[in-house]
Amino acid sequence: MNKSFWKGKRVIITGDTGFKGSWLVIILKMHGAIVQGISSSKYDNNIDFFNNLELHKISNTIDTDVRNSSDVNKIFDSFKPDIVFHMAAQPLVRLSYQDPVNTYEINVMGTMSILEAIRKSSSVKSAVIVTTDKCYENKEWEWGYRENDPLGGHDPYSSSKACAELLTQSYQKCFFNDLSNSPGVSSVRAGNVIGGGDFSDDRLIPDLYRAIQKDSKLMLRNPLATRPWQHVFEPLSGYMRVVENLFEKGAQENDTWNFGPNISDIRTVREITDLFSLSWGIEDIVEYDSSEQPHEAKSLSLDISKARFNLGWSPKWNLENAINITATWYKAHYNNSEDLMKLSSQQIDEFF
């Protein structure tokens, strides 16, 4: 990351009240950016971090649905962003089974609304559309998926994100193809992120933290499923690297990027649970849920060679370090013993 690059840049972040969005707000403000958030309180199930740190004071977030193109266009016209991070989404696999229509509408039509606002804007120079590692057609391979592997998705969430990828590719080819004048727009895909401040439903570390708070057992559904685990700072640093590159070189750098961990950090759900429990200093917190579950991929990993060689990006923290830093944040929250904004800023300084 080029720290001086961000000073004075006008940045829109959709989904700024979510987990990744909240961390990005803090990082960018620490480096001098002017941030405008767009998030919908109706669909925000992970706003505790944003509220606990009173991030509304630094992101100037506007409560609106990204599908509301009229509101979105007004915000773009008024704020005149240089840069856009599109993160707003319905991000949960299991919820997508319960509410597939809204999942597709938010993840596909919401993305189209943002792409249209970028297309109509005279100020935007670079943007990233954030999707997921689950956008690939999962064949339960033992090796990582590359950016040119087929898109797909069994569940509505994964499928909707594959649709968002196809939509972005279409806009890249049809509307962001003028190498002299078009903004640079790329899609970015990341694995399972962990870090302090995630209070979302139906995610492993938040579920484990809630079990600790309640002095209860964590019901583990798929203990042998493997995922590309990484601290939230890792993909955010990658997204920012992409934006810097697009800002400098424009539409000729339009592309798609994977950001994931090293192969050694692709671990099972059970391993992550054990490592976090060890870092916290607890035992016997897990029970196994043997009931029938909606389909989820058993094995998933990303090939990050392209980002490593073309962007000079690579993971900085190994998994054990990432889990220890995550546990430190949650312990401070649990004990109410530390200024969480100060701690969050210190962790950012340590990484960036």
C-alpha positions in Angstrom: 0.0 0.0 0.0 1.2 3.5 -0.9 0.2 5.4 2.2 0.7 8.9 0.7 -1.6 8.0 -2.3 -4.7 8.1 -0.1 -4.3 11.6 1.3 -7.2 13.7 0.1 -8.8 11.0 -2.1 -12.6 11.0 -2.1 -13.7 7.5 -1.5 -17.2 5.9 -1.6 -17.5 2.6 0.3 -20.8 0.7 -0.1 -21.4 -1.6 2.8 -19.2 0.6 5.0 -21.1 -0.5 8.2 -20.2 -4.2 7.6 -17.1 -6.0 8.9 -14.8 -5.4 6.0 -16.3 -2.0 5.3 -15.8 -0.8 8.9 -12.1 -1.8 8.9 -11.6 -0.1 5.5 -13.2 3.1 6.8 -10.6 3.2 9.7 -7.7 2.4 7.4 -8.5 5.0 4.8 -9.2 7.7 7.4 -5.9 7.0 9.1 -4.2 7.7 5.8 -6.0 10.9 5.0 -8.9 9.8 2.7 -12.3 11.5 2.7 -14.9 8.7 3.1 -18.6 8.6 2.1 -20.4 5.4 3.1 -23.5 3.9 1.6 -25.3 1.2 3.7 -28.8 0.0 4.3 -29.8 -0.4 8.0 -32.7 -2.7 6.8 -30.2 -5.4 5.7 -27.2 -4.7 8.0 -26.9 -7.7 10.3 -23.3 -6.9 11.4 -23.3 -3.2 12.5 -22.1 -3.7 16.1 -18.4 -3.0 15.2 -19.4 0.2 13.3 -21.5 1.4 16.2 -19.1 0.4 19.0 -16.4 2.5 17.4 -18.8 5.3 16.4 -17.6 5.2 12.8 -20.5 7.3 11.6 -18.3 10.2 12.8 -15.7 9.5 10.2 -17.6 7.8 7.3 -20.6 10.1 6.9 -22.6 7.1 6.0 -26.0 7.4 4.2 -28.7 4.9 5.0 -29.9 3.8 1.6 -30.3 0.5 -0.4 -27.7 0.1 -3.2 -30.6 -1.1 -5.4 -32.1 2.4 -5.2 -30.2 3.8 -8.3 -31.8 7.2 -7.9 -30.4 7.7 -4.4 -27.1 6.2 -5.4 -26.7 8.5 -8.4 -27.5 11.5 -6.2 -24.8 10.5 -3.7 -22.2 10.1 -6.6 -23.2 13.5 -8.1 -23.0 15.3 -4.8 -19.8 13.6 -3.4 -17.9 13.3 -6.7 -15.8 10.3 -5.7 -12.3 9.6 -7.1 -12.5 5.9 -5.9 -15.3 3.4 -5.2 -15.2 0.2 -3.2 -18.4 -1.8 -3.7 -18.8 -4.1 -0.7 -22.5 -4.0 0.0 -24.0 -7.5 -0.2 -26.1 -10.2 1.3 -23.0 -12.2 2.4 -24.3 -15.4 4.0 -24.7 -18.8 2.4 -27.4 -20.1 4.8 -29.5 -17.0 4.7 -29.4 -17.2 0.9 -31.4 -20.4 1.1 -34.0 -18.7 3.3 -34.2 -15.5 1.2 -32.9 -16.2 -2.4 -34.8 -13.3 -4.0 -33.3 -10.6 -1.9 -29.9 -12.3 -2.1 -30.0 -12.1 -5.9 -31.5 -8.6 -6.0 -28.9 -7.1 -3.6 -25.9 -8.9 -5.0 -26.7 -8.6 -8.7 -29.0 -5.5 -9.1 -27.2 -3.7 -6.4 -23.9 -4.3 -8.2 -25.5 -3.0 -11.5 -26.7 0.1 -9.7 -23.1 0.9 -8.6 -21.7 0.1 -12.0 -24.2 2.4 -13.6 -23.3 5.2 -11.2 -19.6 4.7 -12.0 -20.4 4.7 -15.7 -22.3 8.0 -15.4 -19.8 9.7 -13.1 -17.3 12.1 -14.4 -15.1 11.9 -11.3 -14.5 8.2 -10.7 -11.0 7.1 -11.7 -10.8 3.6 -10.2 -13.2 1.1 -8.5 -13.2 -2.4 -7.2 -16.2 -4.7 -7.1 -15.9 -7.1 -4.2 -17.3 -10.6 -4.7 -16.0 -13.9 -3.1 -14.0 -17.1 -3.6 -17.4 -18.9 -3.7 -18.1 -17.5 -7.2 -16.2 -20.3 -8.8 -17.8 -23.5 -10.0 -16.7 -25.7 -7.1 -15.4 -29.1 -8.2 -14.0 -29.9 -4.7 -10.5 -29.7 -6.2 -7.4 -30.0 -4.0 -5.7 -27.1 -5.7 -6.7 -23.4 -5.7 -9.0 -21.8 -8.2 -7.5 -19.4 -10.7 -9.1 -16.2 -11.9 -9.8 -17.8 -15.3 -11.5 -20.9 -14.0 -15.3 -21.3 -14.7 -17.7 -19.3 -12.5 -20.7 -21.1 -10.9 -22.3 -21.5 -7.5 -24.5 -24.2 -6.0 -26.3 -22.1 -3.4 -28.0 -18.7 -4.2 -25.3 -16.7 -2.5 -22.5 -18.2 -4.5 -24.5 -18.1 -7.7 -25.5 -14.5 -7.2 -21.8 -13.5 -6.7 -20.9 -15.4 -9.9 -23.6 -13.3 -11.6 -22.1 -10.1 -10.2 -18.8 -11.2 -11.7 -20.3 -11.8 -15.1 -22.0 -8.4 -14.9 -18.8 -6.7 -14.0 -17.0 -8.4 -16.9 -19.7 -7.2 -19.3 -19.4 -3.6 -18.1 -15.6 -3.8 -18.4 -15.9 -4.9 -22.0 -18.8 -2.6 -23.1 -18.5 0.6 -21.0 -15.1 0.7 -19.3 -13.1 -0.1 -22.5 -11.7 3.4 -23.5 -8.1 3.1 -22.5 -7.7 6.9 -22.5 -10.9 8.0 -20.7 -12.7 5.1 -18.9 -12.3 4.6 -15.2 -10.3 1.5 -14.1 -12.7 -1.2 -12.7 -11.8 -4.6 -11.4 -13.4 -7.4 -9.5 -11.7 -8.9 -6.4 -12.3 -12.2 -4.8 -11.2 -13.2 -1.3 -11.5 -16.2 1.0 -12.8 -16.5 4.6 -11.7 -13.5 6.5 -11.3 -13.2 10.3 -10.5 -10.3 12.6 -11.8 -8.4 15.5 -15.1 -6.8 15.2 -17.0 -9.4 13.2 -20.3 -10.0 14.9 -22.2 -11.4 11.9 -24.5 -14.4 12.3 -23.5 -17.8 11.1 -19.8 -17.2 10.9 -17.2 -19.4 12.8 -15.3 -16.9 14.9 -18.3 -14.7 15.8 -20.2 -17.9 16.7 -17.3 -19.1 18.8 -17.1 -15.7 20.6 -20.8 -15.7 21.3 -20.4 -19.2 22.8 -17.6 -17.9 25.1 -19.8 -14.9 26.1 -22.7 -17.2 27.0 -20.5 -19.9 28.6 -22.1 -22.4 26.2 -21.1 -24.9 23.6 -20.4 -24.1 19.9 -22.4 -26.3 17.6 -20.0 -27.1 14.8 -21.7 -28.1 11.5 -18.9 -29.0 9.1 -15.7 -29.5 11.1 -13.7 -31.1 8.2 -14.5 -28.4 5.6 -11.4 -26.5 4.5 -11.4 -22.8 3.7 -8.7 -20.2 2.7 -8.6 -18.4 6.1 -6.9 -15.0 6.3 -7.0 -11.9 8.5 -9.2 -9.1 7.1 -6.3 -6.8 6.6 -4.9 -9.2 3.9 -7.6 -8.8 1.3 -8.2 -5.2 2.1 -4.5 -4.4 1.4 -5.0 -6.3 -1.9 -8.1 -4.3 -2.8 -6.2 -1.1 -2.1 -3.3 -2.2 -4.2 -5.7 -2.8 -7.1 -7.2 0.6 -6.7 -3.8 2.3 -6.7 -2.8 0.5 -9.8 -6.1 1.3 -11.6 -5.9 5.0 -10.6 -2.4 5.2 -12.2 -3.0 3.2 -15.3 -6.7 3.3 -16.0 -8.9 0.9 -17.9 -5.9 -1.0 -19.4 -5.5 -2.6 -16.0 -9.2 -3.8 -15.7 -9.0 -7.3 -14.5 -10.0 -9.9 -11.8 -7.9 -10.7 -8.8 -7.8 -13.5 -6.1 -6.6 -12.6 -2.6 -6.1 -15.5 -0.3 -3.6 -17.1 2.2 -0.6 -19.2 1.6 -1.3 -22.9 1.0 -0.2 -23.7 4.6 -3.0 -21.6 6.0 -5.8 -23.4 4.2 -7.2 -25.3 7.2 -10.3 -27.1 8.4 -13.0 -25.5 10.5 -12.0 -27.7 13.4 -8.4 -26.5 13.3 -9.5 -22.8 13.3 -11.7 -23.6 16.3 -8.9 -25.3 18.2 -6.4 -22.5 17.4 -8.8 -19.7 18.6 -9.7 -21.7 21.8 -6.0 -22.2 22.5 -5.3 -18.5 22.0 -8.2 -17.6 24.3 -7.2 -20.3 26.9 -10.4 -22.4 26.9 -11.2 -26.1 26.3 -14.1 -28.3 25.5 -16.3 -25.6 23.9 -17.3 -27.6 20.8 -20.1 -30.0 20.1 -21.0 -31.4 16.7 -24.3 -30.8 14.9 -25.2 -34.0 13.1 -28.5 -32.7 11.7 -29.0 -32.3 7.9 -27.5 -29.0 6.7 -27.9 -27.0 3.4 -25.2 -27.7 0.9 -21.9 -26.0 1.4 -18.6 -26.7 -0.3 -16.3 -29.1 1.5 -13.1 -27.8 0.1 -12.2 -24.4 -1.2 -9.0 -22.5 -1.9 -7.6 -19.8 -4.1 -4.5 -19.6 -6.3 -3.0 -16.2 -5.6 -0.1 -16.4 -8.1 -1.4 -13.7 -10.3 -1.6 -11.1 -7.5 1.8 -12.2 -6.2 3.6 -11.8 -9.5 1.6 -8.9 -11.1 0.8 -6.7 -8.2 3.7 -7.6 -5.8 1.1 -8.6 -3.2 1.4 -11.5 -0.8 0.0 -12.5 2.6 1.8 -10.9 5.5 0.5 -12.7 8.6 0.4 -16.5 9.0 -2.8 -18.0 10.4 -1.6 -18.5 13.9 -0.6 -14.8 14.1 -3.9 -13.7 12.5 -5.9 -15.7 15.1 -3.9 -14.4 18.0 -4.4 -10.8 16.9 -8.1 -11.5 16.3 -8.5 -13.1 19.8 -6.7 -10.1 21.3 -9.4 -7.8 19.9 -12.3 -9.9 21.1 -10.7 -10.3 24.6 -10.6 -6.5 24.8 -14.3 -6.3 23.8 -15.2 -9.1 26.2 -13.4 -7.5 29.2 -14.3 -4.0 28.2 -10.7 -3.3 29.2 -9.4 -1.2 26.4 -10.2 1.6 24.0 -11.3 -0.4 20.9 -10.6 2.3 18.5 -7.1 2.7 19.9 -6.5 -1.0 19.7 -7.9 -1.2 16.2 -5.6 1.6 15.1 -2.6 -0.1 16.7 -3.4 -3.3 14.8 -3.7 -1.4 11.6 -0.3 0.3 12.2 1.2 -3.1 12.9 0.1 -4.5 9.6 0.3 -1.5 7.2 
